[in-house]
Amino acid sequence: MIAARLDTPLRLERSQPVADERGGWVEDWVLLEETHGRLQPLRSRTQYDGGRLQAEVTHALYLPPETGAVPGDRVVIAGQDYRVVAAGLGRAGRYDKLLLRELESAAG
């Protein structure tokens, strides 16, 4: 993957527990990394496991190698949220490839 093609700024975030100031915990998104990637829309693909719907895949995202993204992480690009469905699909040492599901926007 040519680094010049990774031209879309993005945030990679992970949900982590944070104290709620009442003695409990809430889940909040914590920044893992700000980087650049290449977002590619896909024809909607549905993943099944044992006949059960697992996730709809709407985009592929190419990132610099070793970003450490895992399924469940969130990617934010230009105010739009995506959930990581699959990670570790790239070529080791060259680029990371993630499969994403676009989430409904708060305005929509």
One Martini backbone bead per residue (centre of mass of N, CA, C, O) as a GRO file, in nm:
protein
  108
    1MET     BB    1   0.095   0.037   0.025
    2ILE     BB    2   0.066   0.363  -0.047
    3ALA     BB    3   0.096   0.633   0.154
    4ALA     BB    4  -0.043   0.850  -0.040
    5ARG     BB    5  -0.331   0.692  -0.026
    6LEU     BB    6  -0.337   0.783   0.284
    7ASP     BB    7  -0.570   1.068   0.295
    8THR     BB    8  -0.758   1.001   0.552
    9PRO     BB    9  -0.862   1.128   0.830
   10LEU     BB   10  -0.849   0.963   1.163
   11ARG     BB   11  -1.013   0.778   1.431
   12LEU     BB   12  -0.910   0.552   1.685
   13GLU     BB   13  -1.133   0.363   1.899
   14ARG     BB   14  -1.201   0.256   2.247
   15SER     BB   15  -1.379   0.085   2.472
   16GLN     BB   16  -1.395   0.209   2.816
   17PRO     BB   17  -1.383   0.224   3.142
   18VAL     BB   18  -1.541   0.484   3.348
   19ALA     BB   19  -1.579   0.678   3.593
   20ASP     BB   20  -1.903   0.820   3.733
   21GLU     BB   21  -1.890   0.956   4.036
   22ARG     BB   22  -2.080   0.695   4.189
   23GLY     BB   23  -1.906   0.411   4.197
   24GLY     BB   24  -1.894   0.357   3.892
   25TRP     BB   25  -1.948   0.261   3.545
   26VAL     BB   26  -1.861   0.361   3.210
   27GLU     BB   27  -1.871   0.379   2.873
   28ASP     BB   28  -1.590   0.491   2.669
   29TRP     BB   29  -1.417   0.670   2.431
   30VAL     BB   30  -1.077   0.600   2.336
   31LEU     BB   31  -0.792   0.711   2.214
   32LEU     BB   32  -0.546   0.553   2.009
   33GLU     BB   33  -0.554   0.700   1.710
   34GLU     BB   34  -0.411   0.924   1.476
   35THR     BB   35  -0.470   0.900   1.122
   36HIS     BB   36  -0.437   0.748   0.801
   37GLY     BB   37  -0.653   0.653   0.520
   38ARG     BB   38  -0.853   0.417   0.315
   39LEU     BB   39  -1.175   0.444   0.194
   40GLN     BB   40  -1.395   0.165   0.088
   41PRO     BB   41  -1.661   0.095  -0.068
   42LEU     BB   42  -1.912  -0.156  -0.042
   43ARG     BB   43  -2.092  -0.399  -0.097
   44SER     BB   44  -2.307  -0.531   0.079
   45ARG     BB   45  -2.213  -0.747   0.348
   46THR     BB   46  -2.287  -1.059   0.493
   47GLN     BB   47  -2.224  -1.215   0.801
   48TYR     BB   48  -2.195  -1.560   0.890
   49ASP     BB   49  -2.259  -1.783   1.183
   50GLY     BB   50  -2.424  -2.060   1.183
   51GLY     BB   51  -2.674  -1.887   1.042
   52ARG     BB   52  -2.592  -1.619   1.182
   53LEU     BB   53  -2.599  -1.296   1.218
   54GLN     BB   54  -2.325  -1.065   1.255
   55ALA     BB   55  -2.255  -0.862   0.994
   56GLU     BB   56  -2.233  -0.564   0.823
   57VAL     BB   57  -2.054  -0.468   0.532
   58THR     BB   58  -1.946  -0.137   0.389
   59HIS     BB   59  -1.622  -0.126   0.445
   60ALA     BB   60  -1.289  -0.049   0.364
   61LEU     BB   61  -0.973  -0.019   0.554
   62TYR     BB   62  -0.668   0.147   0.509
   63LEU     BB   63  -0.359   0.111   0.692
   64PRO     BB   64  -0.112   0.131   0.864
   65PRO     BB   65   0.089  -0.061   1.016
   66GLU     BB   66   0.015  -0.158   1.336
   67THR     BB   67  -0.258  -0.036   1.486
   68GLY     BB   68  -0.445  -0.250   1.668
   69ALA     BB   69  -0.705  -0.329   1.563
   70VAL     BB   70  -1.038  -0.432   1.669
   71PRO     BB   71  -1.312  -0.568   1.719
   72GLY     BB   72  -1.530  -0.284   1.817
   73ASP     BB   73  -1.408  -0.061   1.718
   74ARG     BB   74  -1.369   0.288   1.635
   75VAL     BB   75  -1.435   0.493   1.348
   76VAL     BB   76  -1.353   0.839   1.262
   77ILE     BB   77  -1.496   1.018   0.976
   78ALA     BB   78  -1.610   1.316   0.936
   79GLY     BB   79  -1.830   1.235   1.179
   80GLN     BB   80  -1.825   0.932   1.108
   81ASP     BB   81  -1.930   0.612   1.211
   82TYR     BB   82  -1.743   0.305   1.269
   83ARG     BB   83  -1.731  -0.048   1.283
   84VAL     BB   84  -1.531  -0.306   1.367
   85VAL     BB   85  -1.545  -0.637   1.229
   86ALA     BB   86  -1.250  -0.663   1.092
   87ALA     BB   87  -0.907  -0.775   1.135
   88GLY     BB   88  -0.599  -0.856   0.992
   89LEU     BB   89  -0.607  -0.838   0.642
   90GLY     BB   90  -0.339  -0.765   0.565
   91ARG     BB   91   0.001  -0.689   0.507
   92ALA     BB   92   0.267  -0.755   0.658
   93GLY     BB   93   0.432  -0.440   0.689
   94ARG     BB   94   0.230  -0.266   0.488
   95TYR     BB   95  -0.085  -0.325   0.584
   96ASP     BB   96  -0.404  -0.254   0.703
   97LYS     BB   97  -0.722  -0.434   0.716
   98LEU     BB   98  -1.060  -0.332   0.736
   99LEU     BB   99  -1.388  -0.405   0.842
  100LEU     BB  100  -1.692  -0.216   0.806
  101ARG     BB  101  -1.963  -0.043   0.982
  102GLU     BB  102  -2.199   0.174   0.928
  103LEU     BB  103  -2.337   0.422   1.119
  104GLU     BB  104  -2.573   0.592   1.238
  105SER     BB  105  -2.647   0.901   1.259
  106ALA     BB  106  -2.759   1.130   1.485
  107ALA     BB  107  -2.931   1.287   1.261
  108GLY     BB  108  -3.072   1.005   1.137
   0.00000   0.00000   0.00000
